[in-house]
Amino acid sequence: MKKILVIEDNAEVRENLEEILELSGYKVISAEDGTIGVELALKELPDLVLCDVMMPKLDGFGVLNILSKKSITADIPFIFLTAKAEKSDFRRGMNLGADDYITKPFYKDELLAVIETRLRKSEQIRRKFERNENGLSAFINEARGFEELKKLSLERRIRHYKKREIIFEEGDYPRYLYFIQSGKVKAFKTNEDGKEYIIEILKEGDFAGYTDLIRDQKYAESASALEDTQVSLIPREDFLSLLYANRDVASQLIKMLANNITEKEEQLLNLAYHSVRKRVANAILLLDAKNDNNQINILRDDLARIVGTAKESVIRMLTEFREDGYIEINDGSIIIKNRQKLENLPG
């Protein structure tokens, strides 16, 4: 039985919605304002949210903004219920990621049709896709069923890279999303002395190069084949359409990109919301885990980009860590001396 969360401050409307949905076979939970609605959404994880726009404490736009930034609720279909039909309200809601609008007064059949359509589309695109070329093709074909994604390319280029051959290079402007069909790829950076350090090892079923595609900036690192490798090239325009044209498709794509979405989203949330001191410590630990030796060679500018702060703030934190005995700095290289202290820094 599908579970629907109704967030509506008008008791009469809320009770009417509850009755219609329950008689139609849905399990219904309800909230009388946006704040309670957010709490219930995070606790109950409904299959769909039906939310009024104009409410006290926290309006519908605020509810959607919060839920869309939480990994556990970001892909839940969200439908606005409102008496306001001005274009500006529709545009604002859609920009925030709403799936649809229903205006008051509404017809029962219209309400149920919109809900059923959104649940069906969400279920189709959220199913598991194999992490291989067939799974990628199935996902793109499924996405092509959405009106706004019908123009996705029908074919993708396949390229073969020999061992040590460069796939993309730091400083190049990204043109493709790379999907590894077979083989292994290393993502790496080179420091001022020409010394290389590996950021990540990618294997069959992994994607490469998407971070800089999303940021619309030149590659911050390079990638090369560790062995003979076959790669599927998804054009930049197709990737951005998949990411931005439809909320359900975007949510599934993000899951595929991240592979372990919970772990990676937790890392991003930690970097976003912890103090600069904690974020620098986490970044050092993360880089150390990706290195084969005990020295972290990274430009302070690059470390600042990872942390999401100014270069000067990073330098100040590194100086404090060195003075506290947590790290040692030798010719620019960072060496962890007290891992436990870094791991246990307060947020």
Residue, then its C-alpha position, 0 to 999 in steps of 0.5 A: m500500500k502506497k503511503i502519502l503525506v498530506i501537509e495542509d493547514n486547512a482542517e476541512v481540506r485536509e480531512n477531505l483529502e484524507e478521505i479521498l485517498e484512503l477510499s482509493g487504497y492509499k495509506v495517509i499520514s497528515a500534518e497541519d503545518g510545514t514544520i510538522g510535515v518535514e518531521l513526518a516526511l523524514k520519519e515516515l519516508p512516504d511514497l509521495v508528498l501532497c503539500d499546500v503552498m500557503m501555510p503558517k510557520l513554514d510554507g510549501f516552498g520551504v518544505l520542498n527546499i528542505l526535503s530536496k536537500k536530504s538524501i533520504t527524501a530528495d527523490i520522493p515525488f512532490i505535488f503542490l496543492t494551492a489556491k494560487a494559480e499565478k505563473s510566478d508561483f508555478r515557476r518558483g515551485m518547479n524551479l525548486g523541483a516540484d513534480d506537479y501542481i493541483t489548484k483548489p478547488f480540485y476534482k477527485d478524478e483529477l487529483l487521483a490521476v495526477i497522483e497515480t501518474r507521478l507514482r508510476k513514473s517515479e517507480q519506473i525510473r527508480r528501479k535498479f539498473e545494472r551497472n553495465e552498458n545494458g543497464l545504462s542503455a535501459f536507464i537512458n531509454e526509460a528516461r527518454g519516455f519523459e516528454e522533456l527528454k525525448k531528444l536524448s541521443l540514440e547512440r553513444r560513442i565507444r572508445h578503447y584506451k590502451k594501458r597508460e593512455i590518457i582519457f582526459e587531462e587536468g585543465d581540459y574542458p569536459r565534453y563527455l561523461y565517461f562510463i567504464q564498460s571494462g577495465k580500470v581507470k585512475a583519477f590523479k593529480t600532479n603536484e608542483d614537483g611533477k609527483e603524481y598522487i592517485i585520487e581514485i581507482l575506477k572500475e567497470g560500472d563507474f562513471a568519471g568526470y561528472t563533478d567538473l561537468i556539473r560545475d561547468q569548469k575545467y577538469a581538476e584532475s586527470a584520468s588514464a587507463l590502468e589496463d586496456t579499458q573500454v569506455s562509453l562516452i555520453p555527450r555533455e548535453d545529454f548528461l545535463s539534460l538527464l541531470y536537470a530536465n526531470r526530478d525523478v530521472a536526476s535522482q536515479l542518475i545521482k544514485m548511479l553516479a555515486n554508486n554508494i549514494t548514502e556514503k558519498e552524500e554523507q561526505l558532502l553534507n559533512l563538508a557542507y555543514h561542519s566548521v572549517r576546522k572539521r572540514v579541513a580535518n575530514a579532507i586530510l583524512l579522506l585524501d590520506a585514505k586514497n594515498d598509497n604512502n603516508q604523505i599527502n601532496i596537494l596544492r593548498d588551492d586544491l585543498a581549499r576547493i575540496v574543503g569549500t573555503a578560502k586558501e588562507s583559511v586552509i593554511r591557517m588550519l594546517t598551521e594550527f594542526r601542526e602546532d597541536g601535533y596532529i600533522e607534520i608538514n615536510d616540504g609542503s607534504i602533509i603527514i598525519k601524526n595523530r589520526q585519532k585527534l583529527e577524527n574526533l575533532p568536534g563539528 
